[in-house]
Amino acid sequence: MRPSASPFEFWTSADRSARRALVAASLGWMLDSFDVSLYALVLPAVMAGLHIDPAIAGSLQSLTLVAAAIGGVAFGVIADRRGRVRALTWSVAVYSIFTAACGMASSASMLAIFRVGLGLGMGGEWASGAALVSETWPDRHRAKALAFMQSAWAIGFALAAVVNYVVQSVAGLPWRAVFFVGVLPAIVTFWIRRRVDEPAVWRTARQAARTRGSVVRMQTSLTWRGVGGSRLPATVALAMLSSCTLFAYWGFNTWVPTYLSASPAQGGIGLSAAVMTTLLVANQVGTWCGYVGFGFVADAIGRRRAYVVYLLSAAVLVWAYTSVHAVWALLALGPAASFFATGHFSGFGTVTAELYPTEVRATAQALTYNVGRIASAYAPRLVGSVAETHGYPAALSITAAAFLLATMCWLVIPETRSTS
């Protein structure tokens, strides 16, 4: 495999269609992160305003993840049958509208309904965006392109932290106003629909499907042959990998803002809003570097080795983060833990893109990724419940064990990097 002349040679060597596809998918993923992360940031205010306890608050996030799994699979099928760009556009519009609706909730039940709607759109963005990027970038640059797409999640989380601080702490507005800001991503859909083209490989496969006959019957047959058969063990292992890593992510990141800001009497550290925001933004700097770095590491040493290094390092560093209280220690460990604990997500789209054929790629990616979302849906509630009885450090350290379990999945998943 020919090495890149420079770290950004992959960008300058791509055509305009590929670059626009990457920008569109990255914007969608960044704004997806922005919208869904707002909940964790306003969680203390939401619990006080709607009079709900941590277990119920965690359950609402769990419900969002279940809906995201359903939406992810549904939009994956839509992306395969109706187009990557169309599915991406619809998913962004759905999660934007329902994020704003969360600001109008007057009860936990109403908030749950709006979170379900948000989850449906949130789940669809990754599958359609990952397929769009996978099919517009050449093999030798696919991991790096998907890494930059994935890195947009960190930017969205950091942006959400800043917006939450400005709206609540600086402007003095209620938590509802934070959710209202979440409707803004809908504007991006107009640009996506006008400026981004469907991948040529998808258009070719679609035309071939029409020529051969019934698209629905063919799609069902191809889906089984594509994800089952000889690929079935890898498909199951990928779903398990997704389950463990997403369990760790949502269990940890749903409650870290509350852990940092809650008073010692409530089991937290008691940091001010400004210090908490600074720590969260610093963590996202580490996350961004981890996402981008994984693409280069995976291209250099292979997908399996890169994953194992990241996951084992994440287990150690996340446990260390939950064991300290000093601000300087949190500032030092947070970015490092985030680098490894989230950077590996860049590789999931690469591995699945290289394992499954074009005709079922988005469906297979959505299926394996979103089975993980269903399995991880219990994480926010579990961590919230354990935090009530054993404290936040013990609860958050559960996620470190999930990274160790995720490492075992690579005993089954094949190396997919091309050696040509």
C-alpha angles and dihedrals in degrees: 000000000000113000119233117258090225137001090261099039087104090065098047092045094055123092124243094261092055093047092050091048090053092047092049095048091044093051091048092050093044092052091043088057091045093054099042094043093057090077095061091047096051094036097110090051092044092051090051095043097047095032098237130145127232093263092056091042090053091047090057090056090046089053089052090054093050089052089047090055091052092045092046094056092042094050090044089060090045090051091053094046105030103025142277095256095049092050091047092051094049094047093052091049093050098050092044094054095046093046089059089046089059087069090064096054114124097181141025090255093054091046089051091056092051092046089054090055091047090050093053091057094039092055093051097054099068097050095048094040095048092049091048093053094040092056099044099048126070120251096253092056101033096100092050094047092050089046091058090046090052092046089065087074090069091051090051093050092048091047090051091052091052094046091049091051093047095045099043106025103029103030094031093224122150123261090259090070090059090061092047089062087060093077092071096085089070087077090068091065091072092059093045094053093047103040109028123080129208112255113268091229091057093048090051093048091047093052091048090051091053091048093052094051137252110033093200095052092043092047092052092050094045093047092057094044091044099051099024134047112050090357094055097096091049091046091054092045092049090052089051091048090052091047094054098042095044090046088055094045099049095037090054104036097043091062106029094086090051091045092052096045103036117099120255088251088060092047097261135109097251101228122169120253091253094052092044091051090049091052093047093050090048089052090053091052087059090045093052092049090048093052094049094039092054092061092056093041092049091050090049104044104013136265097274097050093045092051094049093050092049096045096047091047090049092055092054098042097044090052089049091050092055090051099061134068105180113108093227091053092048090049091051098043099037099070092041093050091045091049092062101025094059107016093082091067087079089070100055095075091046095052094046093045090054095044102048131055123248096255093064102019099112092041092050092046091048093046097050095040096045097046081064091053091055092049092046094049091090092056099084092049094044094050091045092051094047090047090058093054105028105019134256098283092057092043095049093046088066087077091061089064090053090061091055091053090049090058090061091062090072090070085077107027111089125230105260102185112120115238094199 
